[in-house]
Amino acid sequence: MTLRRVLLGVLVLAGLAGYALLSHLATSADGSEAFPGFRVLLALGPLWFFVVIAAWRASYRWLWIAVVLMVTAAGARYLDVLAHNVSWLYFLQHAGTNALLALFFGKTLLRTHTPLCTRFYVVVHGTLTPYAAGYTRAVTLAWTIFFGVMCGTSVVLFTFASVEAWSVLANLLTGPLVGLMFAAEYLVRQRRAALLPPAGIMDGIRAYWKSGKPGPAATTAADPHC
């Protein structure tokens, strides 16, 4: 790993940490008159950015871009209302994103589907041993449970605890908890190194994202360890 990549990684982590802290402060200041536009931009900026990318890549690009512009104009018109409900903006994003991810991962566990992490694995390796099939299914289940628990905890805290307490989970702990999930998966995979190839789930996600499709159907090879 080159020094340039290390520095880039440090800058990215610092940027994410800074954004998380600013988001926590903006949520805690919900209803404040200070910097209303900045707090709304902080809350909706990343979502708006990804929506614009999705609209640009959609089939009817200019139609979706027009819709995004109209929604943006409506948001600007009701900026004061949004600024007094910043915590709700963050809550809907946090709980909604985790709920959608839980459904996205979970539905691939149905009998008629291929588990999502299995698809990632196949994009990288092409073949699928019985052990790898069971392992990647378990990883998919683990992520489904994780996102479901995050969504449920978010709803409970937002409903029954203070906004500040909820914001600690949503803005300060969510990123580290996701990182811990990846670290746990890496450690488990290292202990099963004899049964699994070196590349992990993140490698599959990167390859899947670049290809935009699951890749060739997996061929299951015989596995003497299972």
GROMACS elastic network, one bead per residue, 0.5 to 0.9 nm:
[ bonds ]
;  ai    aj funct       b0    kb
    1     4     6  0.83310   500
    1     5     6  0.65835   500
    1     6     6  0.70864   500
    2     5     6  0.53661   500
    2     6     6  0.64438   500
    2     7     6  0.87748   500
    3     6     6  0.50185   500
    3     7     6  0.61159   500
    3     8     6  0.84916   500
    4     7     6  0.51757   500
    4     8     6  0.60912   500
    4     9     6  0.85645   500
    5     9     6  0.60570   500
    5    10     6  0.85628   500
    6     9     6  0.50788   500
    6    10     6  0.62030   500
    6    11     6  0.86359   500
    7    10     6  0.50228   500
    7    11     6  0.61357   500
    7    12     6  0.85811   500
    8    11     6  0.50827   500
    8    12     6  0.61528   500
    8    13     6  0.86147   500
    9    12     6  0.51092   500
    9    13     6  0.61626   500
    9    14     6  0.85014   500
   10    13     6  0.51634   500
   10    14     6  0.60248   500
   10    15     6  0.84971   500
   11    14     6  0.50159   500
   11    15     6  0.60223   500
   11    16     6  0.85803   500
   12    15     6  0.50414   500
   12    16     6  0.61843   500
   12    17     6  0.85546   500
   13    16     6  0.51054   500
   13    17     6  0.60556   500
   13    18     6  0.84736   500
   14    17     6  0.50691   500
   14    18     6  0.60172   500
   14    19     6  0.85335   500
   15    18     6  0.50599   500
   15    19     6  0.61139   500
   15    20     6  0.85682   500
   16    19     6  0.50805   500
   16    20     6  0.61150   500
   16    21     6  0.86310   500
   16   175     6  0.85783   500
   17    20     6  0.50900   500
   17    21     6  0.62263   500
   17    22     6  0.86544   500
   17   172     6  0.80169   500
   17   175     6  0.87374   500
   18    21     6  0.51777   500
   18    22     6  0.61717   500
   18    23     6  0.85197   500
   19    22     6  0.51283   500
   19    23     6  0.60123   500
   19    24     6  0.85554   500
   19    42     6  0.81497   500
   19   171     6  0.86348   500
   20    23     6  0.50739   500
   20    24     6  0.61941   500
   20    25     6  0.87238   500
   20   170     6  0.88385   500
   20   171     6  0.51293   500
   20   172     6  0.57634   500
   20   173     6  0.89805   500
   20   175     6  0.85656   500
   21    24     6  0.50769   500
   21    25     6  0.63071   500
   21    26     6  0.86317   500
   21   171     6  0.71019   500
   21   172     6  0.67779   500
   22    25     6  0.50748   500
   22    26     6  0.60762   500
   22    27     6  0.85517   500
   22    39     6  0.88538   500
   22    42     6  0.79735   500
   22   171     6  0.88220   500
   23    26     6  0.50055   500
   23    27     6  0.60607   500
   23    28     6  0.85105   500
   23    39     6  0.79574   500
   23    42     6  0.67312   500
   23    43     6  0.69160   500
   23    90     6  0.85265   500
   23   167     6  0.83226   500
   23   171     6  0.63090   500
   23   172     6  0.86805   500
   24    27     6  0.51658   500
   24    28     6  0.61503   500
   24    29     6  0.86431   500
   24   164     6  0.76892   500
   24   167     6  0.57406   500
   24   168     6  0.69297   500
   24   170     6  0.83011   500
   24   171     6  0.56272   500
   24   172     6  0.71075   500
   25    28     6  0.50899   500
   25    29     6  0.62217   500
   25    30     6  0.88705   500
   25   164     6  0.88120   500
   25   167     6  0.87887   500
   26    29     6  0.51104   500
   26    30     6  0.65176   500
   26    38     6  0.89225   500
   26    39     6  0.57468   500
   26    40     6  0.86713   500
   26    42     6  0.80108   500
   26    43     6  0.82230   500
   26    86     6  0.74618   500
   26    87     6  0.81748   500
   27    30     6  0.52494   500
   27    39     6  0.82432   500
   27    43     6  0.86816   500
   27    85     6  0.88452   500
   27    86     6  0.60670   500
   27    87     6  0.50704   500
   27    88     6  0.88146   500
   27    90     6  0.76138   500
   27   163     6  0.73511   500
   27   164     6  0.73339   500
   27   167     6  0.67485   500
   27   171     6  0.89311   500
   28    31     6  0.89225   500
   28    87     6  0.77686   500
   28   163     6  0.66259   500
   28   164     6  0.55227   500
   28   167     6  0.75124   500
   29    32     6  0.54724   500
   29    33     6  0.87867   500
   29    34     6  0.83678   500
   29    39     6  0.89911   500
   29    86     6  0.85255   500
   29    87     6  0.87555   500
   30    33     6  0.87897   500
   30    39     6  0.88578   500
   30    83     6  0.72727   500
   30    84     6  0.58137   500
   30    85     6  0.62726   500
   30    86     6  0.56810   500
   30    87     6  0.61069   500
   30   163     6  0.87344   500
   31    34     6  0.88090   500
   31    36     6  0.88745   500
   31    83     6  0.67499   500
   31    85     6  0.66098   500
   31    86     6  0.77218   500
   31    87     6  0.89946   500
   32    35     6  0.82209   500
   32    36     6  0.76845   500
   32    83     6  0.79664   500
   32    84     6  0.69274   500
   33    36     6  0.62288   500
   33    80     6  0.88802   500
   33    83     6  0.81048   500
   33    84     6  0.81042   500
   34    37     6  0.88551   500
   34    38     6  0.88911   500
   34    39     6  0.86034   500
   35    38     6  0.53289   500
   35    39     6  0.62519   500
   35    40     6  0.87656   500
   35    83     6  0.86290   500
   36    39     6  0.52822   500
   36    40     6  0.62775   500
   36    41     6  0.85902   500
   36    79     6  0.74529   500
   36    80     6  0.68626   500
   36    82     6  0.83049   500
   36    83     6  0.50421   500
   36    84     6  0.79324   500
   37    40     6  0.52703   500
   37    41     6  0.60657   500
   37    42     6  0.84970   500
   37    76     6  0.87109   500
   37    79     6  0.68573   500
   37    80     6  0.81587   500
   37    83     6  0.70159   500
   38    41     6  0.50225   500
   38    42     6  0.59860   500
   38    43     6  0.85704   500
   38    83     6  0.88672   500
   39    42     6  0.50073   500
   39    43     6  0.62156   500
   39    44     6  0.86790   500
   39    83     6  0.66886   500
   39    86     6  0.72144   500
   40    43     6  0.50562   500
   40    44     6  0.60310   500
   40    45     6  0.77820   500
   40    79     6  0.75656   500
   40    82     6  0.66259   500
   40    83     6  0.57149   500
   40    86     6  0.65140   500
   40    89     6  0.83967   500
   41    44     6  0.52519   500
   41    46     6  0.84704   500
   42    45     6  0.54866   500
   42    46     6  0.76263   500
   43    46     6  0.74583   500
   43    47     6  0.80807   500
   43    86     6  0.69682   500
   43    87     6  0.87289   500
   43    89     6  0.66612   500
   43    90     6  0.62265   500
   43    93     6  0.89067   500
   44    47     6  0.53371   500
   44    48     6  0.59322   500
   44    49     6  0.85740   500
   44    89     6  0.75195   500
   44    90     6  0.82001   500
   44    93     6  0.88424   500
   45    48     6  0.50921   500
   45    49     6  0.61469   500
   45    50     6  0.88359   500
   46    49     6  0.50428   500
   46    50     6  0.64105   500
   46    51     6  0.86366   500
   47    50     6  0.53195   500
   47    51     6  0.61365   500
   47    52     6  0.86377   500
   47    93     6  0.83433   500
   48    51     6  0.50552   500
   48    52     6  0.61472   500
   48    53     6  0.87008   500
   48    68     6  0.83297   500
   48    72     6  0.85778   500
   49    52     6  0.52317   500
   49    53     6  0.64204   500
   49    54     6  0.87731   500
   50    53     6  0.50431   500
   50    54     6  0.61446   500
   50    55     6  0.85370   500
   51    54     6  0.50111   500
   51    55     6  0.60392   500
   51    56     6  0.85160   500
   51    68     6  0.77769   500
   52    55     6  0.50070   500
   52    56     6  0.60680   500
   52    57     6  0.86325   500
   52    64     6  0.84590   500
   52    65     6  0.69499   500
   52    68     6  0.70902   500
   53    56     6  0.50798   500
   53    57     6  0.63046   500
   53    58     6  0.86614   500
   54    57     6  0.51915   500
   54    58     6  0.61193   500
   54    61     6  0.89030   500
   54    64     6  0.88478   500
   55    58     6  0.50431   500
   55    59     6  0.83281   500
   55    60     6  0.80205   500
   55    61     6  0.57172   500
   55    62     6  0.79234   500
   55    63     6  0.84149   500
   55    64     6  0.52466   500
   55    65     6  0.58399   500
   55    68     6  0.79295   500
   56    59     6  0.83570   500
   56    60     6  0.84715   500
   56    61     6  0.51704   500
   56    62     6  0.75789   500
   56    64     6  0.76137   500
   56    65     6  0.69055   500
   57    60     6  0.85493   500
   57    61     6  0.65442   500
   58    61     6  0.51567   500
   58    62     6  0.88190   500
   58    64     6  0.75164   500
   59    62     6  0.88870   500
   59    64     6  0.88941   500
   60    63     6  0.55121   500
   60    64     6  0.63993   500
   60    65     6  0.87307   500
   61    64     6  0.53957   500
   61    65     6  0.61467   500
   61    66     6  0.86547   500
   62    66     6  0.60274   500
   62    67     6  0.85517   500
   63    66     6  0.51508   500
   63    67     6  0.63681   500
   63    68     6  0.87898   500
   64    68     6  0.61856   500
   64    69     6  0.86082   500
   65    68     6  0.50440   500
   65    69     6  0.62078   500
   65    70     6  0.86622   500
   66    69     6  0.50761   500
   66    70     6  0.62051   500
   66    71     6  0.86604   500
   67    70     6  0.51229   500
   67    71     6  0.62094   500
   67    72     6  0.85160   500
   68    71     6  0.51702   500
   68    72     6  0.60497   500
   68    73     6  0.85858   500
   69    73     6  0.61043   500
   69    74     6  0.86080   500
   70    73     6  0.50612   500
   70    74     6  0.62315   500
   70    75     6  0.86299   500
   71    74     6  0.50287   500
   71    75     6  0.61669   500
   71    76     6  0.86585   500
   72    75     6  0.50257   500
   72    76     6  0.62568   500
   72    77     6  0.86606   500
   73    76     6  0.50781   500
   73    77     6  0.62431   500
   73    78     6  0.88447   500
   74    78     6  0.64269   500
   74    79     6  0.85178   500
   75    78     6  0.52557   500
   75    79     6  0.58329   500
   75    82     6  0.76076   500
   76    80     6  0.86050   500
   77    80     6  0.82537   500
   78    81     6  0.54329   500
   78    82     6  0.64417   500
   78    83     6  0.87078   500
   79    82     6  0.51582   500
   79    83     6  0.60148   500
   79    84     6  0.87352   500
   80    84     6  0.63663   500
   80    85     6  0.88231   500
   81    84     6  0.53699   500
   81    85     6  0.65826   500
   81    86     6  0.89317   500
   82    85     6  0.51319   500
   82    86     6  0.60627   500
   82    88     6  0.87649   500
   82    89     6  0.77747   500
   83    86     6  0.54236   500
   84    87     6  0.82964   500
   85    88     6  0.53919   500
   85    89     6  0.66656   500
   86    89     6  0.50296   500
   86    90     6  0.64132   500
   86    91     6  0.85903   500
   87    90     6  0.51939   500
   87    91     6  0.60345   500
   87    92     6  0.86194   500
   87   163     6  0.71877   500
   87   167     6  0.82443   500
   88    92     6  0.59967   500
   88    93     6  0.84307   500
   89    92     6  0.54146   500
   89    93     6  0.63127   500
   89    94     6  0.86567   500
   90    93     6  0.51545   500
   90    94     6  0.59884   500
   90    95     6  0.84813   500
   90   167     6  0.85504   500
   90   170     6  0.79909   500
   90   171     6  0.86364   500
   91    94     6  0.51071   500
   91    95     6  0.58603   500
   91    96     6  0.78156   500
   91   154     6  0.75688   500
   91   155     6  0.81016   500
   91   158     6  0.74650   500
   91   166     6  0.86702   500
   91   167     6  0.86111   500
   91   170     6  0.78143   500
   92    95     6  0.55146   500
   92    96     6  0.54217   500
   92    97     6  0.79646   500
   93    96     6  0.51825   500
   93    97     6  0.56884   500
   93    98     6  0.83828   500
   94    97     6  0.53637   500
   94    98     6  0.62697   500
   94    99     6  0.85609   500
   94   150     6  0.87507   500
   94   151     6  0.74351   500
   94   154     6  0.74474   500
   94   170     6  0.64433   500
   94   171     6  0.87538   500
   95    98     6  0.53289   500
   95    99     6  0.60470   500
   95   100     6  0.85967   500
   95   150     6  0.75517   500
   95   152     6  0.76910   500
   95   153     6  0.87226   500
   95   154     6  0.59619   500
   95   155     6  0.67250   500
   95   170     6  0.86807   500
   96    99     6  0.50780   500
   96   100     6  0.60915   500
   96   101     6  0.85486   500
   96   151     6  0.73890   500
   97   100     6  0.51742   500
   97   101     6  0.61242   500
   97   102     6  0.85676   500
   97   147     6  0.87034   500
   97   151     6  0.81196   500
   98   101     6  0.50689   500
   98   102     6  0.60622   500
   98   103     6  0.85844   500
   98   146     6  0.87391   500
   98   147     6  0.50364   500
   98   148     6  0.66238   500
   98   149     6  0.86304   500
   98   150     6  0.64715   500
   98   151     6  0.52491   500
   98   152     6  0.89595   500
   99   102     6  0.51229   500
   99   103     6  0.62663   500
   99   104     6  0.85173   500
   99   147     6  0.66136   500
   99   148     6  0.61724   500
   99   150     6  0.83050   500
   99   151     6  0.56769   500
   99   152     6  0.84838   500
  100   103     6  0.50910   500
  100   104     6  0.59082   500
  100   105     6  0.85694   500
  100   147     6  0.85186   500
  101   105     6  0.60363   500
  101   106     6  0.81199   500
  101   143     6  0.85962   500
  101   144     6  0.73577   500
  101   147     6  0.63577   500
  101   148     6  0.81995   500
  102   105     6  0.53764   500
  102   106     6  0.56756   500
  102   107     6  0.83448   500
  102   143     6  0.73215   500
  102   145     6  0.70458   500
  102   146     6  0.77170   500
  102   147     6  0.50067   500
  102   148     6  0.53792   500
  102   149     6  0.89778   500
  102   151     6  0.85141   500
  103   107     6  0.57668   500
  103   108     6  0.85716   500
  103   144     6  0.73327   500
  103   147     6  0.87694   500
  103   148     6  0.83378   500
  104   107     6  0.57822   500
  104   108     6  0.70329   500
  104   116     6  0.84972   500
  104   144     6  0.81529   500
  105   108     6  0.56551   500
  105   109     6  0.72338   500
  105   115     6  0.73958   500
  105   116     6  0.61862   500
  105   117     6  0.84877   500
  105   140     6  0.63014   500
  105   141     6  0.75260   500
  105   143     6  0.71013   500
  105   144     6  0.55033   500
  105   147     6  0.89795   500
  106   109     6  0.54055   500
  106   110     6  0.75061   500
  106   115     6  0.81717   500
  106   116     6  0.86516   500
  106   140     6  0.74842   500
  106   141     6  0.68854   500
  106   143     6  0.84680   500
  106   144     6  0.54166   500
  106   145     6  0.84171   500
  107   110     6  0.56389   500
  107   113     6  0.75545   500
  107   115     6  0.82102   500
  108   111     6  0.81348   500
  108   112     6  0.80734   500
  108   113     6  0.50291   500
  108   114     6  0.55499   500
  108   116     6  0.58849   500
  108   140     6  0.82924   500
  109   112     6  0.81619   500
  109   113     6  0.62739   500
  109   114     6  0.66360   500
  109   115     6  0.50999   500
  109   116     6  0.78681   500
  109   137     6  0.73315   500
  109   140     6  0.75577   500
  109   141     6  0.73620   500
  110   113     6  0.54191   500
  110   114     6  0.77300   500
  110   115     6  0.79683   500
  111   114     6  0.78488   500
  113   116     6  0.87239   500
  114   117     6  0.85434   500
  114   118     6  0.66968   500
  114   119     6  0.68601   500
  114   137     6  0.85138   500
  115   118     6  0.52098   500
  115   119     6  0.65956   500
  115   133     6  0.88010   500
  115   136     6  0.73017   500
  115   137     6  0.56183   500
  115   138     6  0.89545   500
  115   139     6  0.89977   500
  115   140     6  0.62436   500
  115   141     6  0.84734   500
  116   119     6  0.51373   500
  116   120     6  0.65248   500
  116   121     6  0.87935   500
  116   136     6  0.81153   500
  116   137     6  0.78653   500
  116   140     6  0.62659   500
  117   121     6  0.61825   500
  117   122     6  0.86482   500
  117   136     6  0.52945   500
  117   137     6  0.67144   500
  117   138     6  0.88323   500
  117   139     6  0.67308   500
  117   140     6  0.55060   500
  117   201     6  0.67370   500
  117   204     6  0.78680   500
  117   205     6  0.83183   500
  118   122     6  0.61995   500
  118   123     6  0.87062   500
  118   128     6  0.82621   500
  118   132     6  0.79554   500
  118   133     6  0.64304   500
  118   134     6  0.88373   500
  118   135     6  0.84767   500
  118   136     6  0.50689   500
  118   137     6  0.64426   500
  118   139     6  0.88106   500
  118   140     6  0.79235   500
  118   201     6  0.89274   500
  118   204     6  0.89980   500
  118   218     6  0.88832   500
  119   122     6  0.51213   500
  119   123     6  0.62707   500
  119   124     6  0.89045   500
  119   136     6  0.87192   500
  119   204     6  0.78789   500
  119   208     6  0.81254   500
  119   214     6  0.56178   500
  119   215     6  0.78201   500
  119   217     6  0.86590   500
  119   218     6  0.82457   500
  120   123     6  0.52933   500
  120   124     6  0.67596   500
  120   125     6  0.88868   500
  120   136     6  0.88298   500
  120   200     6  0.89432   500
  120   201     6  0.65314   500
  120   202     6  0.83049   500
  120   203     6  0.78450   500
  120   205     6  0.56720   500
  120   206     6  0.85411   500
  120   207     6  0.75299   500
  120   208     6  0.61227   500
  120   214     6  0.69875   500
  120   215     6  0.88269   500
  121   124     6  0.54551   500
  121   125     6  0.60916   500
  121   126     6  0.76235   500
  121   127     6  0.84987   500
  121   128     6  0.78198   500
  121   132     6  0.83252   500
  121   133     6  0.89253   500
  121   136     6  0.75090   500
  121   199     6  0.84317   500
  121   200     6  0.75753   500
  121   201     6  0.66501   500
  121   203     6  0.82517   500
  121   204     6  0.54381   500
  121   205     6  0.84869   500
  122   125     6  0.51036   500
  122   127     6  0.61102   500
  122   128     6  0.66091   500
  122   204     6  0.77156   500
  122   214     6  0.75704   500
  122   215     6  0.71883   500
  122   216     6  0.74996   500
  122   217     6  0.74831   500
  122   218     6  0.58403   500
  122   219     6  0.87443   500
  123   126     6  0.58927   500
  123   127     6  0.89359   500
  123   204     6  0.61532   500
  123   205     6  0.86737   500
  123   207     6  0.65007   500
  123   208     6  0.63440   500
  123   211     6  0.86666   500
  123   213     6  0.85414   500
  123   214     6  0.60727   500
  123   215     6  0.52835   500
  123   216     6  0.71936   500
  123   217     6  0.88572   500
  123   218     6  0.86097   500
  124   127     6  0.88276   500
  124   199     6  0.76807   500
  124   200     6  0.89307   500
  124   203     6  0.71536   500
  124   204     6  0.55680   500
  124   207     6  0.66972   500
  124   208     6  0.83294   500
  124   215     6  0.88395   500
  125   128     6  0.75171   500
  125   197     6  0.82039   500
  125   199     6  0.84631   500
  125   204     6  0.87266   500
  125   218     6  0.88295   500
  126   215     6  0.81637   500
  126   216     6  0.69442   500
  126   217     6  0.76238   500
  126   218     6  0.58515   500
  126   219     6  0.71854   500
  127   217     6  0.84098   500
  127   218     6  0.52073   500
  127   220     6  0.58828   500
  127   221     6  0.67271   500
  128   131     6  0.81219   500
  128   132     6  0.60281   500
  128   133     6  0.62022   500
  128   218     6  0.58207   500
  128   219     6  0.57198   500
  128   221     6  0.60936   500
  128   222     6  0.89369   500
  129   132     6  0.51119   500
  129   133     6  0.61427   500
  129   134     6  0.87212   500
  129   195     6  0.89923   500
  129   196     6  0.89508   500
  129   219     6  0.80332   500
  129   220     6  0.50888   500
  129   222     6  0.61413   500
  129   223     6  0.57202   500
  130   133     6  0.50234   500
  130   134     6  0.63377   500
  130   135     6  0.86101   500
  130   220     6  0.65880   500
  130   221     6  0.71062   500
  130   222     6  0.69633   500
  130   223     6  0.61522   500
  130   226     6  0.69350   500
  131   134     6  0.52465   500
  131   135     6  0.60968   500
  131   136     6  0.86171   500
  131   195     6  0.72371   500
  131   196     6  0.81547   500
  131   223     6  0.68627   500
  131   225     6  0.75625   500
  131   226     6  0.60373   500
  132   136     6  0.59220   500
  132   137     6  0.83149   500
  132   195     6  0.76884   500
  132   196     6  0.66709   500
  133   136     6  0.54296   500
  133   137     6  0.61495   500
  133   138     6  0.86604   500
  133   220     6  0.83817   500
  134   137     6  0.51772   500
  134   138     6  0.62354   500
  134   139     6  0.87531   500
  135   138     6  0.51166   500
  135   139     6  0.62906   500
  135   140     6  0.87103   500
  136   140     6  0.61617   500
  136   141     6  0.85910   500
  136   201     6  0.85183   500
  137   140     6  0.50711   500
  137   141     6  0.62592   500
  137   142     6  0.86494   500
  138   141     6  0.50076   500
  138   142     6  0.61270   500
  138   143     6  0.87356   500
  139   143     6  0.63137   500
  139   144     6  0.85864   500
  139   185     6  0.76344   500
  139   201     6  0.89087   500
  140   143     6  0.52793   500
  140   144     6  0.62147   500
  140   145     6  0.87521   500
  141   145     6  0.62227   500
  141   146     6  0.85331   500
  142   145     6  0.52209   500
  142   146     6  0.60985   500
  142   147     6  0.87249   500
  142   181     6  0.88864   500
  143   147     6  0.61121   500
  143   148     6  0.83811   500
  143   181     6  0.81303   500
  144   147     6  0.54284   500
  144   148     6  0.61122   500
  144   149     6  0.86090   500
  145   148     6  0.50184   500
  145   149     6  0.60126   500
  145   150     6  0.84873   500
  146   149     6  0.52350   500
  146   150     6  0.61567   500
  146   151     6  0.86564   500
  146   178     6  0.87713   500
  146   181     6  0.84612   500
  147   150     6  0.50012   500
  147   151     6  0.61380   500
  147   152     6  0.85986   500
  148   151     6  0.51802   500
  148   152     6  0.61932   500
  148   153     6  0.85633   500
  149   152     6  0.50843   500
  149   153     6  0.59541   500
  149   154     6  0.83741   500
  150   153     6  0.51850   500
  150   154     6  0.60134   500
  150   155     6  0.86732   500
  150   169     6  0.88358   500
  150   170     6  0.88558   500
  150   174     6  0.81732   500
  151   154     6  0.51028   500
  151   155     6  0.63315   500
  151   156     6  0.87557   500
  152   155     6  0.52322   500
  152   156     6  0.62503   500
  152   157     6  0.86551   500
  153   156     6  0.51242   500
  153   157     6  0.60354   500
  153   158     6  0.83991   500
  153   166     6  0.88531   500
  153   169     6  0.86070   500
  154   157     6  0.53389   500
  154   158     6  0.60057   500
  154   159     6  0.84451   500
  154   166     6  0.67224   500
  154   169     6  0.73984   500
  154   170     6  0.71084   500
  155   158     6  0.52533   500
  155   159     6  0.60183   500
  155   160     6  0.85086   500
  155   166     6  0.87940   500
  156   159     6  0.52075   500
  156   160     6  0.59364   500
  156   161     6  0.75696   500
  156   166     6  0.87342   500
  157   160     6  0.53619   500
  157   162     6  0.73163   500
  157   163     6  0.80030   500
  157   165     6  0.71466   500
  157   166     6  0.52173   500
  157   167     6  0.89572   500
  157   169     6  0.86347   500
  158   161     6  0.58388   500
  158   162     6  0.68681   500
  158   163     6  0.62960   500
  158   165     6  0.81559   500
  158   166     6  0.54713   500
  158   167     6  0.84551   500
  159   162     6  0.81847   500
  159   163     6  0.88637   500
  159   166     6  0.89309   500
  161   164     6  0.82494   500
  161   165     6  0.63503   500
  161   166     6  0.67398   500
  162   165     6  0.52333   500
  162   166     6  0.63656   500
  162   167     6  0.85948   500
  163   166     6  0.50900   500
  163   167     6  0.59928   500
  163   168     6  0.86990   500
  164   168     6  0.63739   500
  165   168     6  0.53078   500
  165   169     6  0.70135   500
  166   169     6  0.54237   500
  166   170     6  0.62686   500
  166   171     6  0.84488   500
  167   171     6  0.53844   500
  167   172     6  0.70992   500
  167   173     6  0.87568   500
  168   171     6  0.56492   500
  168   173     6  0.62117   500
  168   174     6  0.85870   500
  169   172     6  0.57700   500
  169   174     6  0.59982   500
  170   173     6  0.62651   500
  170   174     6  0.55630   500
  170   175     6  0.85610   500
  171   174     6  0.63260   500
  171   175     6  0.77481   500
  172   175     6  0.69088   500
  172   176     6  0.76798   500
  173   176     6  0.54295   500
  173   177     6  0.60079   500
  173   178     6  0.86253   500
  174   177     6  0.51631   500
  174   178     6  0.62234   500
  174   179     6  0.86409   500
  175   178     6  0.52273   500
  175   179     6  0.62594   500
  175   180     6  0.87075   500
  176   180     6  0.61257   500
  176   181     6  0.86732   500
  177   181     6  0.63084   500
  177   182     6  0.88116   500
  178   181     6  0.50814   500
  178   182     6  0.65059   500
  178   183     6  0.86931   500
  179   182     6  0.52010   500
  179   183     6  0.61587   500
  179   184     6  0.86017   500
  180   184     6  0.59683   500
  180   185     6  0.84934   500
  181   184     6  0.51182   500
  181   185     6  0.62253   500
  181   186     6  0.86047   500
  182   185     6  0.51138   500
  182   186     6  0.61523   500
  182   187     6  0.87135   500
  182   201     6  0.84522   500
  182   202     6  0.82510   500
  183   186     6  0.50028   500
  183   187     6  0.62290   500
  183   188     6  0.86691   500
  184   187     6  0.51549   500
  184   188     6  0.62219   500
  184   189     6  0.85449   500
  185   188     6  0.51791   500
  185   189     6  0.60858   500
  185   190     6  0.85851   500
  185   200     6  0.85406   500
  185   201     6  0.83297   500
  186   189     6  0.50665   500
  186   190     6  0.61377   500
  186   191     6  0.87713   500
  186   200     6  0.72213   500
  186   201     6  0.85169   500
  187   190     6  0.50359   500
  187   191     6  0.64321   500
  187   192     6  0.88004   500
  188   191     6  0.52030   500
  188   192     6  0.64793   500
  188   193     6  0.87557   500
  189   193     6  0.60276   500
  189   195     6  0.87798   500
  189   196     6  0.70363   500
  189   197     6  0.89263   500
  189   198     6  0.83985   500
  189   200     6  0.76643   500
  190   194     6  0.85840   500
  190   196     6  0.84886   500
  190   198     6  0.82697   500
  191   194     6  0.80429   500
  192   195     6  0.54520   500
  192   196     6  0.61610   500
  193   196     6  0.51845   500
  193   197     6  0.67416   500
  193   198     6  0.70404   500
  194   197     6  0.77514   500
  195   223     6  0.86691   500
  195   225     6  0.73730   500
  196   199     6  0.82803   500
  196   200     6  0.87436   500
  197   200     6  0.77441   500
  199   202     6  0.79943   500
  199   203     6  0.59691   500
  199   204     6  0.77401   500
  200   203     6  0.54505   500
  200   204     6  0.66716   500
  200   205     6  0.89803   500
  201   204     6  0.50493   500
  201   205     6  0.62506   500
  201   206     6  0.87561   500
  202   206     6  0.62187   500
  202   207     6  0.86042   500
  203   206     6  0.52216   500
  203   207     6  0.62423   500
  203   208     6  0.84949   500
  204   207     6  0.51039   500
  204   208     6  0.58617   500
  204   209     6  0.84047   500
  205   209     6  0.59923   500
  205   210     6  0.85614   500
  206   209     6  0.51474   500
  206   210     6  0.62191   500
  206   211     6  0.86371   500
  207   210     6  0.51573   500
  207   211     6  0.60938   500
  207   212     6  0.83204   500
  208   211     6  0.52422   500
  208   212     6  0.57311   500
  208   213     6  0.60597   500
  208   214     6  0.61603   500
  208   215     6  0.77385   500
  209   212     6  0.51345   500
  209   213     6  0.75646   500
  210   213     6  0.83719   500
  211   214     6  0.76892   500
  211   215     6  0.75507   500
  212   215     6  0.85346   500
  213   216     6  0.89530   500
  214   217     6  0.79841   500
  215   218     6  0.85981   500
  216   219     6  0.89268   500
  220   223     6  0.88091   500
  222   226     6  0.87283   500
  223   226     6  0.57885   500
